[in-house]
């Protein structure tokens, strides 16, 4: 068991050391200038500040490529204030003195000897090798004292106009990627309206009311056939499938006819009750917006705020009463389609109040009826602030 652990640790250390000394880049081909910059960014980060560095040689298919890369490598190092760069003229004079060719392959032993003579601590060298129809560039840093590879980078070089010109070949065509634009259509356009944090909407429609008289009143009650309502809402979309929606200014007007029997109000004969109110539903929504479709199931509760007094009219005169409307619960469904920046939707819901509407006058309070409603409305909502 101990040997297995030791073997695992040793393998891990070898792997880390290998990755530290040579970073192999297997990504897509890049322009030659980008390959040089990426390589030097990595290699310089591994050198000790204040080190003396010399760009020794770069092996390439022709002199134009070799000179270009060496010039770019030297320029990069010269602009780094943390390193000391050996003058290329000193290198050329030394190479002539010892009859050494810098344009071909240079062994590590020869490179280290030149580095010692120049007083360099690190040698930068590289090569450009054809691989079929492509080219692989390698740049490395070699420590003069220890002969240790301090770092290396490989890059596949993309064929562009500059690289083709350096190689002395004809450049067939510019490599562009117009096809990427063409794959966007439906999914991205759809997400522009469906992936929002806040949703504002308006709706209007009609509802049928259902009234049940309280036990304190005898008689019959009839609502108008339809009651019109309109409102606005604000929704917060926490996730793709869950939202909280608050509906404000949900205006509604009720009118009912009461035919009294055996109550203190029967002396008035037939009465007509009219009231106006603002409903404030707070809803929890389960939502889905696949492609161009909006689907939502919702449920919650609502408060009703009377707007003024309840008015009673009869053949004998009119009267007004303070009115109190209880808390209610509501549930329903939305079905819609994406049109423009938002969605046009149909809202169908059913609600009922958990208590009885009551009126009060000088004689005291009187519970008159409980209320339920089924409504249908058409609305439009838009989203703002893209949800991350």
FIFI-872795 format. One record per atom (N, C-alpha, C): residue in three letters; z, x, y. Coordinates in pm, whole numbers, plus 50000, padded with zeros to 5 digits. Layout:
<rs>
ALAZXY
...
</rs>
This chain:
<rs>
UNK500005008449879
UNK500005000050000
UNK500005008650124
UNK500805020050121
UNK500875029050236
UNK499535035850256
UNK498885039950146
UNK497585046450157
UNK496555037050216
UNK496625024250177
UNK495685014450233
UNK495875013250384
UNK497135013050428
UNK497425012050572
UNK496915024350645
UNK497165036450584
UNK496705048750647
UNK495185048950658
UNK494515044450550
UNK493055043950553
UNK492535034550658
UNK493215022950675
UNK492785013250777
UNK492935019050917
UNK494115025650943
UNK494355031451074
UNK493355042451103
UNK493075051151003
UNK492115061851022
UNK490725056451052
UNK490325045950979
UNK489015039951005
UNK488935033951143
UNK490045027751189
UNK490075021851321
UNK489945032451429
UNK490665043951411
UNK490595054851508
UNK489195060751515
UNK488555062451398
UNK487185067851396
UNK486245058451467
UNK486405045251445
UNK485535035451511
UNK485695035851661
UNK486985036351709
UNK487235036851853
UNK486645049451913
UNK486805061051843
UNK486265073551895
UNK484765072951905
UNK484125067351803
UNK482665066351804
UNK482175057751918
UNK482855046451939
UNK482455037752049
UNK482705044352183
UNK483765052452192
UNK484075058952318
UNK483075069652353
UNK482525077152255
UNK481645088252285
UNK480175084352293
UNK479815073352235
UNK478395069452239
UNK478305054352243
UNK477895048652356
UNK477765034152372
UNK476295030452352
UNK475975024252239
UNK474595020752209
UNK474265007252270
UNK473195006752346
UNK472784994352411
UNK471614988252334
UNK471804976652276
UNK470764970252196
UNK470274957452262
UNK470414956552392
UNK469964944652459
UNK468464945252482
UNK467954935452550
UNK466524934852576
UNK466124946352666
UNK464814949552663
UNK464294960652742
UNK464524958252891
UNK464814969252963
UNK465074968453107
UNK464144978253179
UNK463904976353309
UNK463094985953384
UNK463724999753381
UNK462915009953400
UNK463405023653388
UNK464485026853491
UNK464335021753613
UNK465355024353715
UNK466685017853677
UNK466635005953620
UNK467844999153577
UNK468505006853463
UNK467705012253371
UNK468255019953260
UNK468955032553310
UNK468355039153410
UNK468975051153467
UNK470305047653533
UNK470305037253615
UNK471525033353686
UNK472625029253589
UNK472285020753489
UNK473285016553390
UNK473885028453316
UNK473015037853276
UNK473485049553202
UNK474425057953286
UNK474055060553410
UNK474875069053495
UNK476175062253536
UNK476145049053557
UNK477395041853585
UNK478395044253473
UNK477925043753351
UNK478805045553237
UNK479255060053222
UNK478305069453229
UNK478645083453206
UNK479575089053314
UNK479285086053440
UNK480115091153549
UNK481555085953537
UNK481705073753487
UNK483055068353471
UNK483875076153369
UNK483195083953284
UNK483885091653180
UNK484145106153220
UNK483655110253338
UNK483835124053382
UNK485095125353467
UNK485685137153462
UNK486875139953543
UNK486445142053687
UNK487065134953784
UNK486705137153925
UNK486815151953962
UNK485835156754040
UNK485815170854080
UNK485065179753985
UNK484555174353873
UNK483815182353776
UNK482525187553838
UNK482095199153789
UNK480795204853828
UNK479765200553724
UNK478705194153769
UNK477725187953680
UNK476345193553710
UNK475555195553606
UNK474165199753622
UNK473275190553541
UNK472175185953602
UNK471145178553528
UNK470215189153470
UNK470295190953339
UNK469605202153276
UNK468135199153249
UNK467865189453166
UNK466465186553133
UNK466315172253085
UNK465085167753084
UNK464765154353031
UNK463415155452961
UNK463425152952831
UNK462215153952751
UNK461465140752755
UNK460185141052790
UNK459385128852804
UNK457955131452761
UNK457165120652741
UNK455765122552700
UNK454935130452800
UNK455295130352929
UNK454555138453026
UNK455495143253136
UNK454995152253218
UNK455815158353322
UNK456185148353431
UNK455295138653458
UNK455565128853563
UNK456825120853532
UNK456955116453407
UNK458145108853369
UNK459375117753374
UNK459255130053321
UNK460385139253319
UNK460885142153460
UNK459965145553551
UNK460365148653689
UNK460995136653757
UNK460425124853732
UNK460945112653797
UNK462385109953753
UNK462645110553623
UNK463985107553573
UNK464995118053621
UNK464605130853615
UNK465505141353662
UNK465835139453809
UNK464855135953890
UNK465095133754033
UNK466045121954056
UNK465855111253980
UNK466735099653994
UNK468155102753948
UNK468275110153838
UNK469605113853791
UNK470325122753892
UNK469595132253947
UNK470185141354046
UNK470605133854172
UNK469735124854218
UNK470055117054338
UNK471315108754317
UNK471445102754199
UNK472625094754169
UNK473885103354179
UNK473855115254119
UNK475035123954117
UNK475355129354256
UNK474315132754333
UNK474535137954467
UNK475265127754554
UNK474965115154534
UNK475585104454614
UNK476985100754566
UNK477455107054459
UNK478815104754411
UNK479705115554470
UNK480585111854560
UNK481425121654630
UNK482505127854542
UNK482685122654420
UNK483745127754333
UNK483285139054242
UNK482005143054248
UNK481465153254159
UNK480825164554240
UNK480785176454179
UNK480095188054239
UNK478815190154160
UNK477665190554227
UNK476365191054161
UNK475775205154176
UNK475315210654064
UNK474635223654065
UNK473245221954123
UNK472895230454217
UNK471585229954283
UNK470495232454179
UNK469485223854176
UNK468385225354081
UNK467645238654100
UNK467625243754220
UNK466935256454245
UNK467625267854171
UNK468955267354165
UNK469665277554089
UNK469345276653940
UNK469215264353892
UNK468865262553751
UNK467465268053722
UNK466515265253810
UNK465135270053788
UNK465055285353793
UNK465805291553886
UNK465805306153893
UNK466385312253767
UNK467485306253717
UNK468095311353595
UNK467175309553477
UNK466485298153469
UNK465565295753358
UNK464435306053358
UNK463925309553477
UNK462875319753485
UNK463415333453443
UNK464675336153481
UNK465285349053451
UNK465435351253302
UNK465815340753230
UNK466035342253085
UNK464845337253005
UNK463745334053075
UNK462525329153010
UNK462805316752926
UNK463395306652992
UNK463815294352925
UNK462995282552977
UNK462445274352886
UNK461615262952924
UNK462475250352931
UNK462495243953049
UNK463285231853068
UNK462535219053035
UNK461225220253008
UNK460415208152989
UNK460445203152844
UNK460825211552749
UNK460835207352610
UNK462225204352560
UNK462345203952426
UNK463635201552365
UNK464555213552391
UNK465805210752419
UNK466795221252444
UNK467945219152346
UNK468255229252269
UNK469365228052174
UNK470685227852248
UNK471715222452180
UNK473035221852242
UNK473545235952273
UNK473265245452183
UNK473745259152204
UNK473105265252329
UNK471785263152345
UNK471105268452463
UNK471595261552589
UNK471805248652582
UNK472285241152698
UNK473665245952741
UNK474555248352642
UNK475905252952675
UNK475865266952737
UNK474975275652686
UNK474845289052743
UNK474415288352889
UNK473425279852920
UNK472985278153058
UNK474105272253144
UNK474835262753088
UNK475935256753161
UNK476995266953199
UNK477325275953104
UNK478285286553133
UNK477795295453247
UNK476555299653242
UNK476005308553343
UNK475985302053482
UNK475805288753484
UNK475755281553613
UNK477145277253661
UNK478165279353579
UNK479515275053616
UNK479705260053608
UNK478885253253528
UNK478985238653514
UNK480005235053407
UNK480635223653426
UNK481575218453327
UNK480955207553241
UNK479935200853293
UNK479265190053221
UNK477755191453238
UNK477025189153131
UNK475565189653133
UNK475035175653109
UNK474115171253194
UNK473425158453175
UNK472025161353126
UNK471645155353015
UNK470295157052961
UNK469855144052895
UNK468565143452861
UNK468085131252799
UNK466685132452745
UNK466205121152693
UNK464855120952635
UNK464275106952641
UNK462965106452636
UNK462235093752628
UNK461335094652506
UNK461565085952408
UNK460885086652279
UNK460075074052255
UNK458775075352222
UNK457985063452188
UNK458405057852053
UNK458545044552047
UNK458855037451923
UNK457825026451906
UNK456695029651841
UNK455605019951832
UNK455015017451968
UNK455055004852011
UNK454555001252143
UNK455635001552251
UNK456865005652214
UNK457965006052308
UNK458475020252325
UNK459405021852420
UNK459995034852447
UNK461515033352451
UNK462205043152392
UNK463655043452393
UNK464115055452476
UNK464975052952575
UNK465515063552659
UNK466965066152621
UNK467295079052610
UNK468685082952579
UNK469125093152684
UNK470305090952741
UNK470905100352836
UNK472325103052789
UNK472725115952790
UNK474055119452742
UNK474695129652835
UNK476025130452824
UNK476815140352897
UNK477495149252794
UNK477365162452812
UNK477895172152716
UNK478885181352788
UNK480105182652732
UNK481115191552789
UNK480785206052752
UNK480725214852852
UNK480325228752829
UNK481375236252747
UNK482645234952777
UNK483685242752711
UNK483885238652566
UNK483875225552540
UNK484195220852405
UNK482985216752323
UNK481805216152389
UNK480575211452323
UNK480715197052274
UNK481625189752335
UNK481865175852297
UNK480965166552377
UNK480365156752308
UNK479585146552378
UNK480555137252448
UNK480495137252580
UNK481445129152659
UNK481015114652671
UNK479765112152644
UNK479265098452647
UNK477765098352634
UNK477215087052588
UNK475765085752572
UNK475365071152586
UNK474145069352631
UNK473605055752645
UNK472155055352600
UNK471805044952526
UNK470425042452486
UNK469925029752551
UNK468675029652594
UNK468055017652651
UNK466605016752607
UNK466175004652573
UNK464745001952557
UNK464164999552695
UNK463025005752725
UNK462435005252858
UNK461334994752863
UNK461434985752962
UNK460424975352980
UNK459184981153047
UNK458034976753003
UNK456774981253061
UNK456484973153187
UNK456644979753302
UNK456264973453428
UNK455284982753500
UNK454914979353621
UNK453884987053692
UNK454345001453717
UNK455605003353754
UNK456105016853782
UNK456105025553658
UNK456625020153547
UNK456675027953424
UNK455275031053372
UNK454385021253379
UNK453005023553336
UNK452345034453420
UNK452605034353551
UNK452035044653639
UNK452545058453603
UNK453855059753571
UNK454405072653532
UNK453815077553401
UNK453575068453309
UNK452995072253180
UNK451505074953190
UNK450875070153298
UNK449435071953314
UNK448625062453231
UNK449175050253207
UNK448455040053130
UNK448215027953218
UNK447295019553173
UNK446965007353249
UNK448004996653221
UNK448444990253328
UNK449414979453314
UNK448664966353296
UNK448894959653180
UNK448114947653146
UNK448474935753233
UNK449744932253241
UNK450164920553317
UNK451634921453352
UNK451984914653461
UNK453384914453505
UNK454174905653410
UNK455334910453368
UNK456174902653278
UNK457044893153360
UNK456754880553352
UNK457534870453423
UNK458064860353322
UNK458884851353368
UNK459484841453278
UNK459394827553335
UNK458154822553363
UNK458044809153419
UNK458444798253322
UNK458394801553190
UNK458684791053093
UNK460124786253100
UNK461014794553154
UNK462424790653162
UNK462584778353250
UNK461734777053352
UNK461834765853445
UNK461424752853376
UNK460534753953279
UNK459964742053221
UNK460864735253119
UNK461974741653080
UNK462814735752977
UNK463964727553034
UNK463924724953164
UNK465044718453227
UNK465004703353227
UNK464034696053198
UNK463844682853252
UNK465014673453241
UNK465134666653128
UNK466004654953124
UNK467474658453127
UNK467884668453046
UNK469314671253033
UNK469924675453164
UNK469234684553239
UNK469844689553362
UNK469854678853469
UNK468744671053480
UNK468714660453581
UNK469774649953553
UNK469934646653424
UNK470934636653388
UNK472334641453422
UNK472614654453397
UNK473964659353421
UNK474314659453569
UNK473304659353657
UNK473594659753800
UNK474334647253846
UNK474214635953778
UNK474944623853816
UNK476104621053720
UNK476074626853600
UNK477094623153501
UNK478264632753494
UNK478144644753548
UNK479204654553534
UNK479914656653667
UNK480504646053720
UNK481184646553849
UNK482684644353832
UNK483424648653934
UNK484874647153930
UNK485314633753988
UNK484664629354098
UNK485014616654162
UNK483794607354161
UNK484064594454145
UNK483014584254150
UNK483424573254247
UNK482524570454342
UNK482714559354435
UNK481724548354397
UNK482204535754404
UNK481314524854369
UNK481614512154446
UNK480644503354450
UNK480794490054508
UNK480254480054408
UNK480794468154411
UNK480274457754323
UNK480534444054383
UNK479754434654340
UNK479914420854383
UNK479444411454274
UNK480094399854266
UNK479704390354163
UNK480494377554173
UNK480644370854061
UNK481314357854058
UNK482224357153936
UNK483214348353944
UNK484134346853832
UNK484484332253813
UNK484814329153690
UNK485334315953657
UNK486864316953648
UNK487554307153708
UNK489014307153709
UNK489534296453615
UNK490644299653550
UNK491284290453458
UNK492744288953501
UNK493144276553536
UNK494484274053589
UNK495254265353491
UNK496514268553476
UNK497434260453395
UNK498624256753482
UNK498854243753499
UNK499964239153583
UNK501304243253523
UNK502244245753610
UNK503604248953563
UNK504294236453511
UNK505384238353441
UNK506154227153387
UNK506804218853497
UNK506894224353617
UNK507554217253726
UNK506634207153793
UNK505354207653757
UNK504384198753823
UNK503644190753717
UNK503514177853745
UNK502734169053657
UNK501454165153730
UNK500384164853655
UNK499124161253716
UNK497994169253655
UNK496914169553723
UNK495724176653676
UNK495244186153785
UNK494604196953740
UNK494104206753834
UNK492694210853794
UNK491814212153890
UNK490424215853865
UNK490014226853963
UNK489534238353912
UNK489044248654003
UNK487594245854040
UNK487134252254145
UNK485704252154173
UNK484974258854057
UNK483704255854045
UNK482944261253931
UNK482954276453929
UNK482684282954043
UNK482634297554051
UNK483344302354176
UNK483944313854165
UNK484574320354280
UNK483884333754301
UNK483514336354423
UNK482814348854454
UNK483824359854485
UNK483474372154446
UNK484364383454472
UNK483534396054497
UNK484124405554568
UNK483454418154599
UNK484504428854618
UNK484134441454594
UNK485114452054610
UNK484504465854601
UNK485354475954618
UNK484974490054607
UNK485964496854513
UNK485554508054454
UNK486464515354365
UNK486304530354381
UNK487334537654341
UNK487344552154334
UNK487824556154195
UNK487024564254126
UNK487394568853993
UNK487554583953990
UNK488524588753912
UNK488734603053890
UNK488414605853744
UNK487354613753719
UNK486904616653583
UNK487574629453536
UNK488674628053461
UNK489434639753417
UNK488684647653311
UNK488074640753215
UNK487274647053110
UNK485984639153096
UNK485134643553001
UNK483884636152978
UNK484144621752936
UNK485294619252872
UNK485514606052814
UNK486704598452873
UNK487424604352968
UNK488614597553021
UNK488624597753172
UNK488884586053232
UNK488924584853378
UNK490024575153419
UNK490474576753542
UNK491404567353605
UNK490694561353726
UNK490674548053734
UNK489934541353841
UNK490864531853917
UNK490814532954048
UNK491564524054135
UNK490564515954217
UNK490734502754213
UNK489834493954288
UNK490594488454408
UNK490064491254525
UNK490704486654649
UNK489804476354716
UNK490404468254797
UNK489654458054873
UNK488844449054783
UNK489434445554668
UNK488784436154576
UNK489054422054628
UNK488144417354711
UNK488354404554781
UNK487974392954689
UNK488824382654691
UNK488534370654615
UNK489084358354689
UNK488454347054669
UNK488874334454732
UNK488954323554625
UNK490044316254625
UNK490244305454528
UNK490294291954600
UNK489774281954532
UNK489904268254580
UNK490064259254458
UNK491174251454454
UNK491434242654341
UNK491814228854393
UNK491544218854311
UNK491894205054345
UNK493024200554252
UNK494044194754311
UNK495204190254235
UNK495334175054249
UNK495534168954133
UNK495744154354131
UNK497174152054081
UNK498074148554174
UNK499494148054141
UNK499934135054077
UNK500944136453987
UNK501584124953926
UNK503064128253909
UNK503884120353969
UNK505324121653945
UNK505954133954004
UNK505424139554108
UNK506054151154171
UNK506244148354319
UNK506984156954383
UNK507244154954525
UNK505984155854608
UNK504904161554546
UNK503644162654622
UNK502674151354590
UNK503064142254499
UNK502144131554463
UNK501954121654577
UNK502904121354666
UNK502774112054779
UNK501614115654870
UNK501164128054858
UNK500014132154940
UNK498684128154876
UNK498734122954753
UNK497494119654684
UNK496864132254628
UNK495554132554635
UNK494834144254586
UNK494884155454689
UNK495194167554640
UNK495314179154727
UNK494244189554693
UNK493834196954794
UNK492924208354776
UNK493654220954822
UNK493834230554732
UNK494494243054765
UNK493454254054786
UNK493584261354894
UNK492694272654921
UNK493524284954954
UNK493144296154895
UNK493854308854923
UNK492864320454916
UNK493174330854990
UNK492394343154988
UNK493324354754955
UNK492814364454880
UNK493674375454838
UNK492844388054813
UNK493554399254811
UNK492974412054773
UNK493624416454643
UNK492794419254544
UNK493294424154416
UNK493164439354413
UNK494154446154357
UNK494134460754346
UNK494344464554198
UNK493264465054120
UNK493404469253980
UNK493544484353968
UNK494344488853873
UNK494454502953834
UNK494054503553687
UNK492934510453658
UNK492324509553526
UNK492244523253459
UNK492454523353331
UNK492184535053248
UNK490854532753177
UNK489954542753183
UNK488604540653134
UNK488264551153027
UNK487634546452921
UNK486994555152823
UNK485504554752853
UNK484934566152888
UNK483564566452939
UNK482654575052852
UNK481374571852859
UNK480324579952796
UNK479094578852884
UNK478454590352909
UNK477234590452989
UNK476154598552917
UNK475704593852800
UNK474644601152730
UNK473294598852798
UNK472624609952829
UNK471304609352893
UNK471354600953020
UNK470694589253019
UNK470584580953139
UNK471474568653134
UNK472384567853038
UNK473134555553013
UNK474594557453054
UNK475194546753107
UNK476624546353137
UNK477264535853048
UNK478294539852973
UNK479074530752890
UNK480554533252920
UNK481314522552938
UNK482744524152966
UNK483514512152917
UNK484654514752854
UNK485634504452819
UNK486864507052905
UNK487444496652961
UNK488574498953049
UNK489644488253030
UNK490824491653072
UNK491944482353068
UNK493034487353161
UNK493854478153209
UNK494934481853300
UNK495594469653359
UNK496184471553475
UNK496864460553543
UNK496394459153686
UNK496814448353751
UNK496404446553890
UNK497504439253968
UNK497534442554097
UNK498394435654192
UNK497504426854279
UNK498054415754323
UNK497314406754411
UNK498094405254541
UNK497424407954652
UNK498054407254784
UNK497504395154858
UNK498294384754877
UNK497794372754949
UNK497384376355092
UNK496294370655137
UNK495844372455274
UNK496114359355351
UNK497284358755409
UNK497664346555477
UNK498334336655383
UNK498504324555430
UNK499184314155353
UNK498204306155269
UNK498744299655168
UNK497954290155090
UNK497874277155170
UNK496644272155187
UNK496434260055267
UNK496214248155176
UNK496904237455208
UNK496754225055132
UNK496164214355223
UNK495124207655172
UNK494464197055252
UNK494464184155172
UNK494664173155244
UNK494624159955180
UNK494114149955282
UNK493964137755236
UNK493524127155327
UNK494574124155434
UNK495814128655411
UNK496894125355503
UNK497234136755599
UNK496534148455579
UNK496824159555668
UNK496794172755593
UNK497014183155672
UNK496954196655616
UNK498324203255625
UNK498544212855537
UNK499774220555539
UNK499544234855493
UNK500484243655522
UNK500374257655481
UNK501674261955416
UNK501544270655314
UNK502694275055239
UNK502614290155218
UNK503754296655223
UNK503804310555179
UNK503564310955029
UNK502824320954983
UNK502444321354843
UNK502804334954783
UNK503204334754658
UNK503544346954583
UNK502734346854453
UNK501994358054429
UNK501104358754313
UNK501604369854222
UNK501774367354091
UNK502374377354002
UNK501394388453960
UNK501954398553896
UNK501204409753840
UNK500344404753724
UNK499164411053704
UNK498274406953596
UNK497744418753517
UNK497134415953404
UNK496494426053321
UNK495014422453308
UNK494174432853287
UNK492734430753284
UNK492104440853189
UNK491014436953129
UNK490224445853043
UNK488774441853048
UNK487884451453015
UNK486474448153020
UNK485594459752983
UNK484324458553019
UNK483314468352982
UNK482324470053096
UNK481804482253111
UNK480704485253202
UNK479504490053122
UNK478334485453161
UNK477084490253102
UNK476134493053217
UNK475594505353223
UNK474734508853335
UNK473674518853299
UNK472804521653398
UNK471704531053382
UNK471614539753507
UNK471284552253487
UNK471124561553599
UNK469884557953680
UNK470094555453809
UNK469014552953903
UNK469314561154028
UNK468444570454062
UNK468664578854179
UNK469864587854159
UNK470724589354260
UNK471874598354248
UNK473054592554172
UNK472994579854131
UNK474134573454065
UNK473694564153955
UNK474514554153929
UNK474244544753820
UNK474404530453868
UNK473454522053831
UNK473534507653852
UNK474184501753728
UNK475264493753745
UNK476004489253628
UNK476354474453636
UNK476544468653518
UNK477044455053503
UNK478484455853458
UNK479374448553527
UNK480794448553496
UNK481174434753442
UNK481744434453323
UNK482244421853264
UNK483714423853230
UNK484584414653276
UNK486014416553255
UNK486744403153241
UNK487914403953180
UNK488784392253169
UNK490194396553208
UNK490844388253293
UNK492184391353338
UNK493074379053336
UNK494364381453328
UNK495314370453332
UNK496604375353397
UNK497274366253466
UNK498514369753536
UNK499724366653450
UNK500704375753455
UNK501874374753369
UNK503004367253440
UNK502704355653484
UNK503664347553556
UNK502934336453629
UNK503644329453719
UNK503054318053786
UNK503024320253936
UNK501924315953995
UNK501824316054141
UNK502794305554196
UNK503544309154298
UNK504514299754355
UNK504334298654505
UNK504694287154557
UNK504644284954701
UNK506044281554751
UNK506244283354879
UNK507574280354935
UNK507414273555070
UNK508304264355097
UNK508374257755227
UNK509854254855255
UNK510114245555343
UNK511494242255376
UNK512264236455260
UNK511574231355159
UNK512244225255044
UNK512604235454937
UNK512144247854950
UNK512414258154850
UNK511134263254787
UNK511294269954672
UNK510154275754600
UNK509704266454489
UNK508394266854464
UNK507844258454358
UNK506734266254288
UNK506904268354155
UNK505844274454075
UNK504784263854050
UNK503524267254083
UNK502484256954073
UNK501534259253956
UNK501104271553932
UNK500164273453821
UNK500144288253781
UNK499654290653658
UNK499294304053613
UNK497774304953613
UNK497254317253625
UNK495814318853649
UNK495244329453556
UNK494064326853505
UNK493264336653430
UNK491854336353487
UNK491084346553458
UNK489734347253517
UNK488814355453430
UNK487564351553425
UNK486494359153360
UNK485424361553466
UNK485084374153488
UNK484154377253597
UNK483014386053550
UNK481904384653618
UNK480714392953597
UNK480224397453734
UNK479924410253746
UNK479454415253875
UNK478474426653853
UNK477694429453956
UNK476714440153954
UNK477144450454058
UNK477084463454021
UNK477554473754114
UNK476744486454104
UNK477084495754192
UNK476414508854193
UNK477474519254228
UNK477474530454154
UNK478424541054181
UNK477714554554184
UNK478234563554267
UNK477724577154274
UNK478894586854259
UNK478604598754210
UNK479634608854192
UNK479524620054293
UNK480664626154325
UNK480684637654413
UNK481534648554350
UNK481274660954381
UNK481964673054334
UNK481774674654183
UNK480964684254147
UNK480684686954006
UNK481944691453936
UNK482204685253821
UNK483394688453744
UNK483124700653658
UNK484024710453660
UNK483844722753586
UNK484374721153445
</rs>
